[in-house]
Amino acid sequence: MTDTSLLKRIRHHPLFQSFMLYSAFRAVYGIGILVVAYFFATSTDAPWWATLLIFLASMIFSRILFRTLKKFSKKENETPQPLE
């Protein structure tokens, strides 16, 4: 087995692809939440724990959003694959 075929198999494995999608989603979403929380914490007179509520709500919302995106991407990928 060559390194290129091993690398190709890893890249095309559904678990690896799901992990990469989740990582990219969390990176982009996480930066957005940090920016929102920073501006909320510095621009309002809300107590410090209100920012924690934003983070808690974002954890729940991101799970729901990612599940929705994952279901949407599965529907697009359900095209018939040719047999090898």
FIDODO-885877 format. One line per 5 residues: number of its first residue (from 1); their letters; for each residue z negated, y negated, x negated of C-alpha. Coordinates in Angstrom, 3 decimals. Example, Ala and Ser with C-alpha at 12.3 -4.5 7.8 and 13.67 -1.06 7.14 Angstrom:
BEGIN
1	as	-7.800:4.500:-12.300 | -7.140:1.060:-13.670 .
//
This chain:
BEGIN
1	mtdts	0.000:0.000:0.000 | 0.974:-3.364:-1.441 | -0.997:-6.573:-1.243 | 1.646:-8.279:0.864 | 1.628:-5.579:3.516 .
6	llkri	-2.175:-5.618:3.594 | -2.186:-9.396:3.920 | 0.462:-9.201:6.626 | -1.529:-6.588:8.539 | -4.666:-8.721:8.327 .
11	rhhpl	-2.858:-11.861:9.492 | -1.319:-10.080:12.467 | -4.505:-8.313:13.547 | -5.675:-9.626:16.965 | -9.286:-9.963:15.799 .
16	fqsfm	-8.269:-12.121:12.834 | -6.007:-14.268:15.004 | -8.798:-14.738:17.539 | -11.211:-15.686:14.757 | -8.781:-18.270:13.355 .
21	lysaf	-8.156:-19.746:16.806 | -11.893:-19.962:17.479 | -12.538:-21.545:14.060 | -9.871:-24.183:14.563 | -11.125:-24.894:18.075 .
26	ravyg	-14.732:-25.283:16.900 | -13.735:-27.558:14.004 | -11.782:-29.967:16.187 | -14.201:-29.841:19.111 | -17.234:-30.148:16.813 .
31	igilv	-15.942:-33.296:15.154 | -15.258:-34.806:18.571 | -18.780:-34.050:19.794 | -20.335:-35.474:16.634 | -18.409:-38.719:17.065 .
36	vayff	-19.402:-38.988:20.743 | -23.057:-38.214:19.974 | -23.128:-40.714:17.093 | -21.770:-43.538:19.230 | -24.074:-42.574:22.083 .
41	atstd	-27.119:-42.558:19.808 | -26.293:-45.840:18.077 | -24.832:-47.834:20.989 | -27.332:-47.115:23.762 | -31.047:-47.470:24.226 .
46	apwwa	-31.374:-43.850:25.317 | -34.229:-41.789:23.868 | -33.535:-39.526:20.884 | -33.692:-36.376:22.983 | -30.738:-37.548:25.083 .
51	tllif	-28.521:-36.821:22.089 | -29.918:-33.292:22.015 | -28.943:-32.933:25.664 | -25.390:-33.936:24.727 | -25.311:-31.199:22.084 .
56	lasmi	-26.744:-28.630:24.499 | -24.229:-29.546:27.203 | -21.403:-29.425:24.681 | -22.384:-25.903:23.616 | -22.136:-24.702:27.202 .
61	fsril	-18.960:-26.664:27.919 | -17.244:-25.459:24.730 | -17.869:-21.821:25.684 | -16.321:-22.369:29.098 | -13.415:-24.338:27.651 .
66	frtlk	-12.697:-21.731:24.959 | -12.744:-18.884:27.479 | -10.272:-20.804:29.633 | -8.002:-21.478:26.655 | -8.220:-17.839:25.591 .
71	kfskk	-7.234:-16.612:29.060 | -4.368:-19.118:29.136 | -3.071:-17.976:25.745 | -3.287:-14.298:26.770 | -1.080:-14.996:29.800 .
76	enetp	1.536:-16.574:27.535 | 1.420:-13.650:25.089 | 1.896:-10.959:27.731 | 5.632:-10.761:27.129 | 6.855:-7.189:26.668 .
81	qple	6.854:-6.084:23.034 | 9.719:-3.919:21.773 | 8.688:-0.442:20.717 | 8.790:0.222:16.996 .
//
